[in-house]
Structures are given as structure tokens and as C-alpha cells.
Amino acid sequence: MSAERIKERFEANLSDFAGLGAKVAFDLGADGAIAIDATVSPPTLSDQPDGAHCTIRISAENLEKLIDGTLNAMMAYTLGKLKIEGSMGVAMKVAALLEE
């Protein structure tokens, strides 16, 4: 799945992030970045991760697996398939949202 398709899936479910109260960025390496700003209502989506409270570094392929529920966030973190920079609390909330 491309970053653009992942972005489309996030756009369809942006309201799920409404209670997050933070900015989170997904750094997809060569595939770009996706940023969700849930400090505003309704949450917004962009490709500019400026000012993120939490940055999650993950491949587009593994992010797709997280979204689909075929990869557990804690397992991905343990195996080094994702790295977290910034607030671990925000990352845990995002993981919970992705697993719903």
C-alpha cells in the first residue's frame, strides 16, 4: 500500500482521533510522512509533521499491517519494526486507536 492510500484510510477515520489531543506523525522513510493534528476539532491530516508530540517511524508496509490488524503495535515495537520519538503516552493511544 502506498503512503497515499494509507493517507486516504486515515482521512476516512479522522474522527477516531478526535480525543487524542496531540499531533502525531508517521515517518514512512522514503515513502514520505503523514501527520495527524488532533489538537484541533475536527482533526486534520497533512504531509507536514511539524511540531508533532510523537513521531512514529515505520515502513508503509508495516503501517498497513497495523491498520489492518495483522501486526500488533507492541510486537512491532519490540521487534524494531517501529520506532517512537517523543511522547510514549501518545504513541500508546495511537496504537489503541489503530487496533480498534
C-alpha positions as MATLAB code, in Angstrom:
seq = 'MSAERIKERFEANLSDFAGLGAKVAFDLGADGAIAIDATVSPPTLSDQPDGAHCTIRISAENLEKLIDGTLNAMMAYTLGKLKIEGSMGVAMKVAALLEE';
ca = [
       0.000    0.000    0.000;
       1.310    3.401   -0.865;
       1.522    6.322    1.519;
      -1.281    7.957   -0.463;
      -3.615    5.010    0.121;
      -2.724    4.957    3.819;
      -3.499    8.674    3.961;
      -6.898    8.022    2.356;
      -7.667    5.393    5.002;
      -6.713    7.820    7.775;
      -8.896   10.542    6.195;
     -11.887    8.212    6.272;
     -11.394    7.647   10.016;
     -10.061   11.009   11.231;
     -12.916   11.394   13.702;
     -11.465    8.422   15.631;
      -8.503   10.660   16.581;
     -10.684   13.464   17.994;
      -9.965   12.643   21.633;
      -6.213   12.264   21.159;
      -5.435   15.935   21.842;
      -1.986   15.729   20.259;
      -0.104   15.893   16.981;
       1.275   12.596   15.707;
       3.479   11.990   12.687;
       4.139    8.763   10.831;
       7.581    8.879    9.215;
       7.455    6.387    6.368;
      11.055    6.921    5.297;
      11.376    7.156    1.513;
       7.568    6.965    1.215;
       7.130   10.335    2.949;
       5.231   11.311    6.062;
       1.671   11.523    7.313;
       0.733   13.874   10.127;
      -2.471   13.978   12.141;
      -3.273   17.093   14.163;
      -5.811   16.125   16.797;
      -5.310   19.341   18.789;
      -7.967   20.944   16.580;
     -11.554   19.955   16.028;
     -12.083   18.224   13.701;
      -8.639   16.599   13.418;
      -6.679   17.381   10.255;
      -4.335   15.352    8.074;
      -1.274   16.566    6.183;
       2.156   15.516    4.987;
       3.918   18.133    7.147;
       4.907   16.575   10.501;
       5.999   19.883   12.072;
       5.523   20.128   15.831;
       4.496   16.518   16.387;
       4.205   15.415   20.007;
       5.037   11.905   18.824;
       6.745   10.635   15.684;
       6.349    7.000   14.747;
       8.979    5.742   12.307;
       7.604    2.774   10.387;
       7.559    1.443    6.832;
       4.409    1.933    4.769;
       4.072   -1.852    4.586;
       4.164   -2.271    8.370;
       1.811    0.681    8.920;
      -0.647   -1.002    6.588;
      -0.358   -4.173    8.681;
      -1.006   -2.166   11.869;
      -4.101   -0.598   10.318;
      -5.349   -3.983    9.077;
      -4.744   -5.577   12.464;
      -2.235   -8.147   11.193;
       0.633   -6.561   13.155;
       0.421   -5.781   16.857;
       1.912   -2.400   17.805;
       3.730   -3.705   20.891;
       5.183   -6.609   18.934;
       6.275   -4.259   16.142;
       7.991   -2.021   18.705;
       9.684   -4.985   20.379;
      10.935   -6.307   17.036;
      12.188   -2.871   15.963;
       9.666   -2.565   13.126;
       8.600    0.782   14.523;
      10.451    3.388   16.492;
       8.950    6.107   18.654;
      10.292    9.595   19.142;
       8.565   11.883   21.620;
       5.616   11.034   23.836;
       5.264    7.325   24.545;
       1.808    8.043   26.024;
       0.584    9.497   22.731;
       2.085    6.530   20.868;
       0.189    4.116   23.105;
      -3.074    5.980   22.495;
      -2.462    5.874   18.725;
      -1.732    2.140   18.932;
      -5.022    1.600   20.724;
      -6.857    3.601   18.049;
      -5.248    1.616   15.244;
      -6.112   -1.694   16.876;
      -9.833   -0.870   17.223;
];
